Each structure stands twice: as structure tokens, then as C-alpha cells.
Amino acid sequence: MMESLYHVPVMVQEVLETLVYKKDGVYFDGTLGGGGHAKLILSKINNQARYLGIDRDAEAIKEARKRLKDYNNFYAFQTTFEQIGAVLSEMRVAKLDGILLDLGVSSWQIDNDGRGFSFRKGLSLDMRMDSRQELTAEWILNNYSKDELRKIFKEYGEERFSGKIAYRVVKAREEKKIERSEEVLALIDRCVNPRFATKSYARIFQALRIEVNNELEILKESLGESIKYLGKEGRLVVITYHSLEDRIVKNFMRDAENPCTCPPEFPVCVCEKKQELKRIKPHFIQPSQEEIKTNPRARSAKIRAAIRV
């Protein structure tokens, strides 16, 4: 597999500038993918440094190991970020100098028809990051109640017509099991204006992917865990791609920087909550127009970064 076909890492220079401040540090990549960011970071740190990467996807781990085979200070694990404690224990690491989370679905996963992450016609409805798990988008569409479907379409897809689409899904599966992407597209087409159909396709498929992989709950847990393992001055760098995950990251970093919950009229703080992070300004960084031209999938990306205090 050619390197460029797996995943083009976004905002590489910006990631390097915000994440890497110690050439001999220990860095943790919580969303390794095919190792795109990892390779560039490994080229900037020295042999005394260590780079630990995890991913839920076995094929991503395989690709990353192949791409990074020349680095003897790189270690990969197939797991999810909330298992960071177990990974660090195995590696005998107490504190990290940097944590990177790139929350995007890799280009390879999107383009691989067998994974079902795209709303192209003719695809199965899988969407699992980890093929070992049982829950798939197909199972959700054929088993969730109308209210459950409406809820995930609305909350995870921010879809205006979530109720109508949920109703159509439930009615359709009474006649025949829903198994292919084009069947879902046809149901959406019955609910939205053709001019806006593509956006609704993207929203519904995003909602299904988030539900299948429990993405937002894992993200919340991951952010909380990150503070436990970042050493003083350590960096937390997160790349988000849609408003739901970006809002979670923004609020987390803001609250960790200003955790006091005392009423504003109190003359002094009595809640005793201590600052844990200091946000790096500007509070978010977006890709350049030049990068968007060469990699259109980067257009929605944002970097948010903070320093452990």
C-alpha cells in the first residue's frame, strides 16, 4: 500500500510546533492511524525519546508498524485511549511529555469500501473502527427503536429531519432488512430537499459512525485521563473535525484552565479547584488555504492545544 493512500496527516507543522518541546521526551499518540503524524514527529525527536501509539483498528496498526519499522523507539498497541494507564504501565512510563489525538477517520478507512464509512452507493453498513466488536451500523438501523434512531440522528448528526428519517427507517425495515448504503440514501431522499440531500447523507452517516464506535464518550473519558498522565509542561494536542467533538474539547480545556465554580460575587475562591491546563493561543488553529487545496479533507480540521500546569 502506498503511503499516500493510507492517510494524509493534517497540519503537520502546526502539530510539531505545539506538541514537541523536548527532543528526548515520551510522546503518546492516542489515534495512531497509519502513522502519518508519528513518522514526522519521530524524525524530529532523538533516539532517547519514545513514541507510543495506539489505535482501535488492527489494519491501522499493521500499516503504522510497516511505515515506522526503521524507528526502534516506536511502540504500537491495538486498544482505545481510555486504556492509556495499562499501556503506560506495560512500558514503565510514569508521565508523558505530549499527547496527540487526531480524531479524524483516516482517508484509507473512508475510501475502503469494505469498511462502510462512506455514503457511496453499494457499500455494506459496517462502520466499526475495531472489527472485533459486534455492533454495526446495519444492526443499529434494523434494531434501534424510532426514538433511539431519532435521538442519535439529532444529537450526533445535528440533522433537522431526524424524526422523519427515523420514521422512514423503521417503516422500511418492516418490509425488508436494511443492508446497503444506497437503501439509507433513498430513505433520506424521501425526507429532505434534493438541494440539501448530500449534507443530510453526511450527517446521518456521521451519527451512525459515532454511535457504532461510542466516539464521544470515549473522547470525554480520554480527555479526563490525559491530565492524569501528562507531566508538568506536557502538551495535549487535539485535532477535531466536526462541531460535536470540537465543543467537547473546547469546553474541557476551558474548564481545566478555569475550574473555579464559585459564584462571581464571592470575593475569594472557596471551591478549591485548581487549574490543570493552560490553553495555547490562539485557542484553535485551522489549516492554511494551501493545505486545503492539496488535501480537501483537511478543511474542517481544528487544532486545540494546552500545557499541563
C-alpha positions in Angstrom: 0.0 0.0 0.0 1.5 3.3 -1.0 2.0 5.7 2.0 -0.1 8.5 0.5 -3.1 6.1 0.0 -3.5 5.4 3.7 -3.9 8.8 5.3 -2.5 12.3 4.6 -1.8 13.8 8.1 -3.2 17.3 8.6 -1.4 20.5 9.8 1.9 18.6 10.4 4.0 21.7 11.1 1.4 23.1 13.5 1.3 19.7 15.3 5.1 19.7 15.6 5.2 23.2 16.9 2.6 22.7 19.6 3.4 19.1 20.7 7.2 18.6 20.5 9.1 20.7 23.1 11.5 18.0 24.3 13.7 16.1 21.8 14.1 13.3 24.3 10.5 13.2 25.6 7.9 10.5 25.8 5.0 11.1 23.4 1.7 9.3 23.2 -0.4 9.1 20.0 -3.9 8.1 21.0 -5.1 7.9 17.4 -2.2 6.4 15.5 -3.9 5.7 12.2 -1.4 4.8 9.6 1.4 6.6 11.4 1.4 9.8 9.3 1.9 12.2 12.2 4.1 9.7 14.0 6.6 9.4 11.2 7.1 13.2 11.1 7.3 13.6 14.8 9.8 10.6 15.1 12.0 12.4 12.6 12.2 15.4 14.9 12.9 13.7 18.2 16.0 11.8 19.2 16.7 8.2 19.9 16.4 8.7 23.6 12.8 9.7 23.1 9.9 7.2 23.0 6.8 7.4 20.8 3.8 5.2 21.9 0.9 4.8 19.6 -2.5 3.2 19.9 -5.4 2.6 17.6 -8.6 0.5 17.6 -8.1 -0.6 14.0 -5.9 -3.6 13.5 -5.2 -2.7 9.9 -4.0 0.8 11.0 -1.6 -0.8 13.5 -0.3 -3.0 10.8 0.3 -0.1 8.4 1.9 2.0 11.1 4.3 -0.7 12.1 5.3 -1.1 8.4 5.7 2.6 7.8 7.7 3.1 11.0 9.8 -0.1 11.0 13.1 1.9 11.0 12.4 3.5 14.3 13.4 1.4 17.3 11.8 3.9 19.7 8.3 3.5 18.4 5.8 1.1 20.0 2.2 0.3 18.9 -0.8 -1.2 20.7 -4.3 -2.1 19.5 -6.6 -0.6 22.1 -8.6 2.5 22.9 -7.4 5.6 24.6 -9.0 5.0 28.0 -6.6 2.1 28.4 -3.7 4.5 28.5 -2.9 3.6 32.0 -2.4 -0.1 31.1 -0.2 0.8 28.2 2.0 3.2 30.3 2.3 0.5 33.0 3.5 -2.0 30.5 6.0 0.5 29.1 7.0 1.5 32.6 6.2 5.2 31.9 5.0 7.4 34.7 4.4 10.7 32.9 4.2 11.8 29.3 5.6 14.9 27.7 2.9 15.1 25.0 -0.3 13.5 23.9 -1.7 13.8 20.4 -5.3 12.9 19.5 -6.2 13.2 15.8 -10.0 12.5 15.8 -10.5 12.1 12.1 -11.4 9.0 10.2 -8.4 8.1 8.0 -8.6 8.6 4.3 -8.0 4.9 3.9 -11.0 3.9 6.1 -13.2 6.3 4.1 -12.0 5.0 0.7 -12.1 1.3 1.7 -15.5 0.1 0.5 -15.4 -2.9 2.8 -15.4 -0.7 5.9 -18.6 1.2 5.1 -17.5 4.6 6.4 -18.6 6.4 3.3 -22.1 7.1 1.9 -21.1 6.0 -1.6 -23.7 3.6 -3.1 -23.2 -0.1 -2.9 -21.5 -0.3 0.4 -22.2 -2.5 3.4 -23.3 -0.7 6.6 -20.4 -1.6 8.9 -18.5 1.5 10.3 -16.6 -0.4 13.0 -13.2 1.1 13.9 -12.5 -2.2 15.7 -13.7 -5.2 13.7 -13.7 -7.3 16.8 -16.8 -5.6 18.2 -20.3 -6.8 17.4 -22.2 -3.5 17.0 -22.5 -2.3 13.4 -24.5 0.4 11.6 -26.6 -2.2 10.0 -27.6 -3.6 13.4 -28.5 -0.1 14.7 -30.7 0.6 11.6 -32.5 -2.7 11.9 -32.9 -2.9 15.7 -33.0 0.6 17.3 -36.4 2.0 18.1 -37.7 5.0 16.2 -37.0 7.2 19.2 -33.5 5.9 19.6 -32.7 6.5 15.9 -34.2 10.0 16.1 -32.0 10.7 19.1 -28.7 9.7 17.5 -29.6 11.4 14.2 -30.4 14.6 16.1 -27.6 14.6 18.7 -24.8 13.0 16.7 -25.7 14.2 13.2 -27.4 17.5 14.1 -29.9 16.6 11.4 -33.0 18.8 11.1 -35.2 16.0 9.8 -34.0 13.3 12.2 -37.6 12.4 13.2 -38.8 11.9 9.6 -35.7 9.9 8.7 -36.1 7.7 11.7 -39.7 7.0 10.8 -38.8 6.0 7.3 -36.1 3.7 8.5 -38.5 1.9 10.8 -41.2 1.6 8.1 -38.7 0.3 5.5 -37.3 -2.4 7.7 -40.8 -3.8 8.3 -40.7 -4.8 4.6 -37.1 -5.7 4.2 -33.9 -5.7 6.3 -31.7 -2.6 5.5 -28.3 -3.8 4.4 -26.7 -1.4 1.9 -25.8 2.3 1.8 -28.0 3.1 -1.1 -31.1 2.0 0.8 -30.3 4.5 3.5 -29.7 7.2 0.9 -33.1 6.5 -0.7 -34.8 6.9 2.7 -33.1 10.2 3.3 -34.1 11.4 -0.2 -37.8 10.9 0.8 -37.4 13.3 3.7 -35.2 16.2 2.5 -35.0 18.7 -0.3 -32.7 17.4 -3.1 -30.6 20.5 -2.8 -29.6 19.6 0.7 -29.5 15.8 0.4 -25.7 15.5 0.4 -25.4 17.3 3.7 -28.1 15.1 5.2 -26.3 12.0 3.9 -23.1 13.1 5.7 -24.9 13.9 8.9 -26.8 10.6 9.2 -23.7 8.5 8.3 -21.7 10.6 10.9 -24.3 9.9 13.5 -24.2 6.2 12.8 -20.4 6.1 12.9 -20.3 7.9 16.2 -22.9 5.6 17.8 -21.2 2.4 16.5 -17.8 3.4 17.9 -19.0 5.3 21.0 -16.7 8.1 19.9 -17.9 11.0 22.0 -18.0 9.1 25.3 -14.5 7.7 24.6 -13.3 11.2 23.8 -14.6 12.6 27.1 -13.0 9.8 29.1 -9.8 10.2 27.1 -9.5 13.9 27.8 -10.0 13.3 31.5 -7.4 10.5 31.5 -4.9 12.7 29.7 -4.5 15.1 32.6 -3.5 12.2 34.9 -0.6 11.2 32.8 0.7 14.4 31.4 3.8 15.6 33.3 4.3 19.3 34.2 4.7 21.4 31.0 3.4 18.4 29.0 1.3 19.2 25.9 -2.1 18.0 25.0 -2.8 18.5 21.3 -6.2 17.5 19.8 -7.3 17.7 16.1 -11.1 17.9 15.7 -13.2 17.7 12.6 -16.8 18.5 13.5 -18.6 20.7 15.9 -19.7 18.0 18.4 -16.2 16.8 19.2 -14.7 20.3 19.0 -17.2 21.5 21.5 -16.2 18.8 23.9 -12.5 19.6 23.6 -13.0 23.3 23.8 -15.1 23.1 26.9 -12.8 20.6 28.6 -9.7 22.7 28.0 -11.5 25.9 29.1 -12.8 24.3 32.3 -9.4 22.7 33.1 -7.8 26.2 32.7 -10.6 28.0 34.8 -12.1 25.3 37.0 -13.4 27.6 39.8 -17.2 27.1 40.3 -17.7 29.7 42.9 -20.4 32.4 42.2 -18.9 35.5 40.7 -19.9 37.6 43.7 -17.6 35.6 46.0 -14.6 37.7 46.9 -12.3 34.6 47.1 -12.4 31.1 45.7 -13.7 28.5 48.2 -14.3 25.6 45.9 -10.5 24.8 46.0 -10.5 23.6 42.4 -7.0 24.1 40.9 -6.0 25.0 37.4 -4.7 21.9 35.5 -4.2 23.2 31.9 -3.2 26.4 30.2 -4.5 26.8 26.7 -2.1 27.7 24.0 -3.2 30.7 22.0 -4.7 31.1 19.6 -7.3 28.8 21.1 -7.7 26.9 17.8 -5.6 26.7 14.6 -7.0 25.9 11.2 -5.3 24.6 8.1 -3.9 27.0 5.5 -5.7 27.5 2.2 -2.7 25.9 0.5 -3.1 22.8 2.6 -6.9 22.7 1.9 -6.2 22.9 -1.8 -3.9 19.9 -1.7 -5.9 17.9 0.9 -9.6 19.0 0.8 -10.4 16.6 3.7 -8.4 18.9 6.0 -10.8 21.8 5.5 -12.9 21.2 8.7 -9.9 20.4 10.9 -9.0 22.4 14.0 -6.1 22.1 16.4 -6.7 22.8 20.1 -3.7 22.6 22.4 -2.9 23.1 26.1 0.0 22.8 28.5 -0.1 20.9 31.8 0.5 23.2 34.8 
